[in-house]
Amino acid sequence: MSALLYLNGEWKKSSGPQHDVINPATEEREGSYADATPDEIETAVANANSAQKIWWSMSALDRANALHQVADAMQENSRYTGECLTREMGKPFRESNWEGGAAASSFKYYAEIARSEQGRVAGPAIAGQLQMVIKEPLGVVVSIVPYNFPMLLAGWQTAAALAAGNAVIIKPSELTSLTLLMWMKAFKDLPEGLVQVITGGAEVGERLVRHKDTHAIAFTGSVPAAKKVAAAASERFKATLIEASGNDAFIVMPSTDVKVAARGAAFAAFLNCGQVCTSAERFYVHEDIYEEFVTELAEQARNLRVGSGLDKVEIGPMASKRELERFEKIIEAAKADGAQVVCGGERNGSRGYFYKPTVLKVTPNNSIMQGECFGPVAPIAKVKDLDEAIKLANDSQLGLGANIYTESLEEAFRAVNEIETGIVWVNTPLNDNDAIPFGGRKFTGTGRELGVEGLEQFRRSKMVMIAPKAEADPEWFPYPDDEAFN
């Protein structure tokens, strides 16, 4: 697929400028994507508004059945979309294949909960009336998704938005446009124009966000980009769902099994080459087990197989040359700030954007602990107790997730109650659940994906009051004179 858009149920060649898509494992060309033109964006928005009216006019049962069909098609196509994703951004095929299935799971979940209710009836404030809240769609939702989990994150947003009765225009990352274009095969039986893919860079995204006929924005990306999106959306008071950066802490206490904790840490730090918004990026380990944990995690890191995601590996390349070079600068700055390299700390091979899984010994104030790394590194600082660990975990402007490994129920509850994040994992890193809301605090963003809360992001409430017949109310004009002040 080269320079295509998905418009009104068809893949169409864009007339906009084209850019090569580079396989990060081989540095070879896989295809191209286009910057959609202003006219193509106008067409997509008009299509979406027309399709949304058709979609909302269908019964809740018919919409649910359609979403189930989409989910089934995603699962059938997951091997093909998975291969495309691995070639396009590098992650191991096992993870890419899983991603297609996980996105399908979200569609099945929202297919059912969206038809279970569409509002609620309240006890009437006036006897004999029907007073209720009904839920309505927002209209056209723009979903701007990153490269690290394009199908999963687009799936979370699109499933909830469709279930709520909206149309969706997806603007993928330039690094994974081909994957989401191929993913559209699962949507071919929906009303034409209901789900579309418009490719391009920041200018394309900005046009969609500012357009007068788009009504809600769901964005996942960096804090600086999130601020721009939120500001642009606010000009028309559009609803926004923002999920920005993470800088998750990972606390390890002496009561835990250090070997198990180290395996969990390796998964939390190095999954998808560390390119996960909920990656463990700051490790705070109790001084009594610090050296043992560092040794165990370094052994785990050295044993991870690095290579093409189509081979038998655990770690693929960074998604692009730009991302690799950005990450290298972070590691070099950490070294200059006193970090001790236990393992890794350099590129892996001369071809492809590979970097060795890296374990660093650091102090809590090292530069690498201050912001999101988004790469394969585990910087480990020593702490004297849980109080210090929680204080350091909260010492961040970001508040997406946090992990703790402990066998103490008291320590677990303290972490859950005191850590200032939207997610806390106790002895089980990086899991999610379609039925539980996902999101953060502070500069991580606003709103929630998944769960009933995720559905509510894409619905508005309307107050409705119905009297069974028209009759005068004694509270109307004119007011009785005996109730006047004088």
N, C-alpha and C positions, 0 to 999 in steps of 0.2 A: 504494500500500500504506500503510494507516494503522493504527497501533496493533495490528499483527499480531505474532504469534510463529510460529515454525516448530516444531511439536511433533508427534512421531510420524508424520512424513511428510505433514503438512497445515499450511496456514497458518490460524491460529486467532486470532480477536479476543481481545486481552487485556482483562481486567477491571481492570487497574491504571491509575493516573493517566496521562494523555496529555500530550505535549509537542510543540509545533510543530517541524517541520524546515524551516529557512530556507535558501533558495538564496543562497549568499554573493556571487554576482555581481549578483543582482537585488534581494535583500532581500525576496523574495516567498516565501510558504508553498508548500512542495512536498508536504507530507503531515504525518504525525505518527508518533511512536514512543511506546511505553508502558513504564512501569516494571513489569516482571513481578511478580506477587504471590507471596508465599511458597508458596501452594498450586500455582501454575503452575511454580515452581521444583522443588517436590517431584515433580510429574508428570514434568517433563523428566528429572530424575535417575533416577527409576524406569524410565522408558522406555529411557534410555540403558543402564542395567545389563542389562535384558532383551535389548536388541538386540545388545549386545556379545557375549553368550554365543552368539547365533545366528551372528554374523559370524565369531567365532573357530572355530566348528565347521565352517565352510566350508573347502574345500581352498585351498591357497595360490594355485593357478592360477585358481580361481573368484574369489577376492578380487582378484587382479591384473586379470582381465578386467573386473570391476566398476569398478575404478579407471580403467581405460582408457576405459570408457563415460562415466564422470564427466568425464574430461578432454575427450572429444569434445563432450559437451554444453556444457561451459564455452566452448569455442571457437565453437560455433554461436551461443551466447547473448551473446558478448562485446560485440557492438554495443549490445545492450539494457542489459546491466549497465554498460557504459561510459558510456552516456548518463545513466543513473541516478546513477552516481558523480560525473560532472561537474556535474550539477544539484545534488547534495547537498553536495559539499565543494569544487567549483570547479576542479579540475585540468583542463588541456586535454584534449579528447576523445581526441586521439592517445595520450596517456599512459594514460587510463582504459581505452581499448580494448586497448592493449598489456598492461595489468595482468591482464586476464582471460586472455589468451593465455599470459602468463608463469606464472600460477597453474596453468593446465592442464599446462604443461610439467613442473611439479613432480609432479603426479599421475602422469604417464607415467613419470617417472624412478623414483618409489618403487614403482609397480606392478611394475617389473621387479626392482629390487634386493632387495625384500622376499621374493620367492619364490626367490631364488638360494641362500639359506641360512637356517637357523633354529637355528644353534648350531654346535658343532664337537666332534669326537671327539679325545680326548687319548690319548697313549701311556699304557697302564695302569700304575698303580703296583703292581698285583697281577696276576700273570700269568694270562691267560685271561679276565679280566673286560672288560666294555665300560664305559669311563668317559668321560663326555661332559658338555658344557654344552648345555642347551636354552634357547631364548629364548621368553619368554612376555610377553603384553601386561600393562600395568599395570591396565587396567580402563576407567574413564571419565576422559577428559582434558577439562579446562576450558581453553578457548582464549580469552584476553582480548586483543583486538587494537585498535590505535589507528585514527584516522581517515585517516592519510596514505596508507597502502597497504592498505586493508582486505581486498581479495581476495587480494593477493599474500601478505601475512603470515598470514592465515587459511589460505591454500593451503599454504604451507610447513609449518605446524603440523598441519593436518588431514590432508594427504597422508601425512606420516610417521606420524602417530598411527594412521590407518586401516591403513596398510601393516603396522604392527606388531601389528594385531589389536584395537585399542581402539575405543571409541565416543567421540564428541566433542560437547561442548556449547560453542557459540561465543557469547561475550558481546561484541558489537561496541561501538565507541564510539557515544555518543549522536548524533554528527555523521554517521555513515554506517550507521545501522541499516537503512535502506531498501535500500541496495545489497546488503548481505549477505542480507537476506530474499529479494530477487530472485535472488541467486546460488544459492539453494537449489533452483532449478529443475533444476540440473545433478545434484542428488542424489536425485531423486524415485524412482529405481529401486533404491536401496539398501534394505536392511531398515529398516522403519519404526522411527524413534527412534535410528538409528545416528548421524546428524548432525542436530543441532537448533540453533536460534538463539533465545536468550533475551535480550531487550533490557532496557535500563535503565541506571541510573547506578552509582555506586560501591557502594551498598548491595546491589544485585543481584549484582554481582561478588563482594562479600564473602561473601554467603550461599553462592554456588557454591564458593568457595575453602574455606570452613569446613565444608561439608557432609560428613557422615560417609561418604557413599557416592560421593563423587568421589575420584579416586586420584592425579591428577597435574595440575599447573597449568603452562600455558605463557602467559607474560605479556610483552607489549611495551608500554612506556610510560615515564613519568618515573621518576627515581631515588626521590623520596619515595613515590610509589605502589608502586614495585617493592619497597621495604623493607617496606611494610605487607602486600603480598601474600606475600612470603617469610616474614614473621613469622607470619601467619595459617596458612599451609600447614605451617609447622614444628610446629604444635600436634599434628598427626597424622602427622608425618614424611613428608609427601607429597613425591613427586619434583617438582622445579621446574625450569623453563626460563625464565630471566629475561633479557630484552634491554631495557636501560634507555637512558639518554640517550647522545648522542655529542657530541663537540666536536672534530671532525677537523681536523688540520693539513694544509696544502697548501704544499709547499716548491717553490720555483722556482730553479734554478741556471743560471749563465750559459751553460752548454754547450747549453741547449735552444733550440728555435725559439720565440721569445717570442710570436709571433702564434698559433701552434698551442697553446702553453701557456695563453694568454689565452682562447682558445675553450674549451679543456678546463675552465678555471677557471670560466667563465660557466656551463657545464653543471653543474659540481659544486656551485656556490654557489646557482644559481637554479632548478634543476629542481624542479618541484612547488612553486614559490614559496618555495624554501628549506626546505620542510617535509618533510625527509628525515633520518632518523637519521644517515646517513652523509654529509650535506652537508658541503662544505668550509666551515669556519667561522672558521678562523684561517690567514691567509696569511703566510708567511715568505719573502720574496723577497730574493735576493742584491743587495747595494748597487750592483753594477755594472750591473744591468738594472732596478733598481727603478722609476725614472721611466718607462722605456719600457713596462714591464709594466702599471703603473697606467694609463697612457694607453690602451693596447690593451684592457685589461679594461673601462675606462669606456666606450670606444666600443662594445664588445660589449653592455654593459648598456643603453646608450641606444638601441640598435637593436632590442632585444627588444620584441615587440608584447605589450601588456598589455590584457586584456579578458576577456569571457566565454569560458569554456573550450569553448563550442559554436561560437565564431567562429575565424577564422584567427589564432591567437595562440600565443605561447610561454609566457606567464606568465598564470595565472589569479589569482583573489583568494586572500587568506588564508581559512582554512576557516570562520572565525566572527568575529563582532564582538569577542568576548572575546580571541581569538588576535591579532587586529589591534591591539587596545589594549595587550595585553601586549608585543607586538613594538615598538610605538611608544615605550614606556617604555624599552626597551633601547637604542634608537637615541638618544633624548634623553639618557640617562645617558652614553652614549659621547661625545656632543658636549660635554656638561658636563665630561667627563674629558679633553678636548683633541682629540677626533677631528675631522679635516677632511673635510667632505663633498665628494667629487669629482663625484658625480652621484647623483640620487635623493634619499633622505632625507626623503620626504614621501609623503602619500597620492596616489593616482592617481584623480582624479575625485571627485565628491560622492556617487555612488551605488555601492553594493557595497563589499566589504572589500578594495579594491585598494591596493597599496603599490608604489611605483616600485622597480625593482631598484637597489640602493644600493651604491656603492663608497666606502669610507672609507680615508683615510690615518691610521694610528694608530701609537702606540708599543707595544712588546710587553706592557707592563703596563696598557694601557687596560682598563677594566672589561668591554668587550665581548669581550675575549679569554679571559675567565675562566670562562665557562659557555656552555651551549647557547643559541643564539639562536632557531633554528627559524623562520627568515624569510628574505626575499630581501636578504641583505647579504653583502658581501665586505670585511672589514676587513683591510688590508694593512700589515704591519710590515716594516721593513728589517732585514736581518741581514748580518753581515760575511763569514760562511763557513758551511759545512755543519755544523760543530761547534755553532755557536750555534743554527742552525735545529733540529737534532735535540734539543738541550737544551731549547729552548722547546716543541717538539712534545711532549716528555715531561712538561712542567710542567703537568700536568692530572690531576685525579682520575678523568677518563674516558679510556677506551682502546678505542674501537671501531675506527676506521680512520684512515688517513693516506695522503696522496698525495705523490709527488715527480715533478717534471719535470726530467729530465737526460738527456744523451747519454753520460754517463760510467758505465760498468759498475761501476766501483769505488764511485762515489757511490750507485748504485742498490743494490748489495749492502750498503753501510753502512746505508742507510735501512731495508732489509728486516730486517737483523740487530739494529739498535740502537733502532728506534722501538718503544715499548712499547704496541702495539695488537694487536688480533686480526686485522686486515687491513692490508695495505700495497698500494697501487696505484702502479705505476711507469708513467707516461706513458699511463694508461688509466683515468680516474676512474669510480667508481661501478658498475663491472661486477660481476656475480656469476655463479655457475655452480651448477646443481643438484647437481653431484657434489662440490663443495668446501664445507666447513663455514663458516658465517657466524656471527660472534659476536665479543665483545670481552674486554677485561681490566678490572681495577680496578672502579670503580663502574658500569661499563657492564653488568655482569651475570654470569650463570653459564650454562654449557651452550652448545650449538651447534645451529643450524638448518642444514638442507641436508646433503648428503653422507651417508655411512654413519653418521657421528657423529650426524646429526639423527635417524636411525632409532633409534639406541641410546638416545636420550633417552626413548623411549616403550616400552622393553622392559626386562625384568628377566632376570637369569641364574639358572638353576637347575642345581645340580650333581646329576648322576645317575650312580650306580654300580650295575652289574648283574653279578651272578655267574651263570654258566649253570646252576648247580644248588646246592642247599643242602648245605653240608658244614662241619664244624667247622674253625675257624681255630686254629692252634697258638698264636696270640697272645692268645686269650681266657683267662678264668679257668679253673682256678686257675693262678697263677704257679708255676713250678718253684722248689723250696726252694733249689736251688744258685745261684739268681740273687739271693737276698736279701742284704742288707748284712751281717747276722750269721747 
